[in-house]
Amino acid sequence: MSQVTVYSTDPCPYCTRVKALLGSRGVAYEEINLARDPTGRVELAQRTGMMTFPQVIVDGQLLGGFTEVQAAAESGRLDELLAA
């Protein structure tokens, strides 16, 4: 089973939406909220090249934010990544 991590912040409507999307598909994930962790935000941005939230990581690889996760879910790619 794939390891899924959702990096989020507060307030963040797209974070809420991506967690709901994953939850509706029964995907277990670890959430790391960086709302009060400026150092963590900088480190994540350096690692992924993204400054926005949420950021969804599947098995150590960046899938993207809400838009990318939604597109992956609609195309079937998300199921393929989770089955790997």
Stockholm file with secondary structure:
# STOCKHOLM 1.0

chainA/1-84         MSQVTVYSTDPCPYCTRVKALLGSRGVAYEEINLARDPTGRVELAQRTGMMTFPQVIVDGQLLGGFTEVQAAAESGRLDELLAA
#=GR chainA/1-84 SS CCCEEEEECSSCHHHHHHHHHHHHTTCCCEEEECTTCHHHHHHHHHHHSCCSSCEEEETTEEEESHHHHHHHHHHTHHHHHHHC
#=GC SS_cons        CCCEEEEECSSCHHHHHHHHHHHHTTCCCEEEECTTCHHHHHHHHHHHSCCSSCEEEETTEEEESHHHHHHHHHHTHHHHHHHC
//
